[in-house]
Each structure stands twice: as C-alpha cells, then as structure tokens.
C-alpha cells in the first residue's frame, strides 16, 4: 500500500458515510447518465439553495450536503443515513433482543429517507426549496445505502452494544491504528486527498478519472440487479456483504491481509458504481413523471 493511504485515513472524521470523494463520484456517474433536459431540471433544483449553500451548488458537490447537515443535527440527523441491522455471528444476543434491535432500526431509517425523497420530488405541489433539499438527500442516501457498514453492525462479547458500523472495531495499517469503518468508508484509500468545497479543477479531474475507471470495470449492463427497484433489497445487499465479506478474514487489533484488501476493494468499487447507476435510474423516473 502507498504511504498516502495511511495519511489519507487520518484526515477524516465522518463515521457514517462514504467520504466526499466517493459520494461525488457516485453523483458524477449518475449525472453523466442524464440527458440535457434532465440535467437542466436537476440543476435548477440544486440552485434553489445557492443562497444558503454556495459551496455545494452543483449536482456533484451537493452529494455531501446531507453529511454536513447531520453533523449540525439538522433533522432528521443521522437516522436517515443508515439501516444498521444487527450482525450477530456468535449468537451473543437473545432472539428477543435481536428482534428489538432490528425493529428499532426500521424507524425513520435510510429506506424511509429515500422513499420520502422520491415522493417529495414527484409531488407537483412541492416548492423549489423543498425540491432542492430532498434532491440533495436523495443523491446522498442512495450512495449511503450501498456502503455495507451503513446496513450492519457487529454484536459480540467484545461489542455488546455493537461496534457502531465498525467505528469501534480497531485495526492496524502499517503499524498505525485505525478502524474498520475508516477502511471501508475510504473505499480502501482510493482518494489521495479530500475534495474541497466547491471542488477545484484538480478535484474534478480526480472524480472524473475514478468515475471512468468504475464505468470501465463495472459497466451498467453487467448489473442484472439494476432491475430490482425495491429499496429494502438494496439494504439487504449491503447487509449480506457485512455478513460474508466485511468481517470475514479480519481480526481485532490486527493488520488486514493483502487478500482481504484486494477482495473487498473490488466490492467497494462495485457498490459505488451500482449506486451511481441506481441514482440515475431513480432520477430518470422522477423527471419523466414530473414532466407528464
């Protein structure tokens, strides 16, 4: 691994999201899939909030707005950013406790947030400011639901109240302490530095380059699951990755193997590409209905 990877991991403090570079790449993939008329419509929605958020006034930069609002405890706070189902491989929890936890996470979660965003954007009575807000949420949340650790947390004797999406799960990289959450949220250290707000020309080139890499490695036609529009199924996909990949082949206070990193980097990249395609598909549907 390159040295910048370690440095990069310690530049960020967000606990609940792909980081800015990954969110902006998802937005870039989706935006480029829109036709010119659709781009004009989403641009108009985004620009409705220019007065309040001048540094996040493009479709790409607006993708990180929801994290900024969560950090300020702007309603609904962090709840819309995840669906952290309990992953309990050792059966540490009683069946009753497991049911209670998994029932509680369904209250005002990311699935509801995406549905609410879509419904608001489809409503012809929605005012421009509301559209600007809910489009920002939609762009961000579709990204979040494809990040596996947004949809699962480990429960075990070491983590009786969960590892909170890997944020409490300590690991080491080249002898330096970090967390499992940071490893995944950074998409395994893809970005050498955090994009500025608004993104610089250099940032935009980095985002475009990563988007092109993903389009080449994971073309839209390779995803048969694109036909599945059930938002809850998207959360289940992420949870299956939590079960089968995130916690497999890794140990507390240890260095992840090269095999672990390479295998799961591919998964992370694939999820980012899929999020971009699905966001575009949702927007095609919303904008088509709103023009009828």
Secondary structure as GFF3:
##gff-version 3
##sequence-region A 1 292
A	DSSP	alpha_helix	3	9	.	.	.	ID=ss1
A	DSSP	alpha_helix	20	33	.	.	.	ID=ss2
A	DSSP	alpha_helix	36	47	.	.	.	ID=ss3
A	DSSP	three_ten_helix	54	56	.	.	.	ID=ss4
A	DSSP	three_ten_helix	61	64	.	.	.	ID=ss5
A	DSSP	alpha_helix	65	71	.	.	.	ID=ss6
A	DSSP	three_ten_helix	79	81	.	.	.	ID=ss7
A	DSSP	beta_strand	85	87	.	.	.	ID=ss8
A	DSSP	alpha_helix	95	104	.	.	.	ID=ss9
A	DSSP	alpha_helix	110	122	.	.	.	ID=ss10
A	DSSP	alpha_helix	128	145	.	.	.	ID=ss11
A	DSSP	three_ten_helix	148	150	.	.	.	ID=ss12
A	DSSP	beta_strand	152	154	.	.	.	ID=ss13
A	DSSP	beta_strand	170	173	.	.	.	ID=ss14
A	DSSP	beta_strand	176	179	.	.	.	ID=ss15
A	DSSP	alpha_helix	180	185	.	.	.	ID=ss16
A	DSSP	alpha_helix	201	217	.	.	.	ID=ss17
A	DSSP	three_ten_helix	220	222	.	.	.	ID=ss18
A	DSSP	three_ten_helix	224	227	.	.	.	ID=ss19
A	DSSP	alpha_helix	231	241	.	.	.	ID=ss20
A	DSSP	pi_helix	242	246	.	.	.	ID=ss21
A	DSSP	alpha_helix	258	291	.	.	.	ID=ss22
###
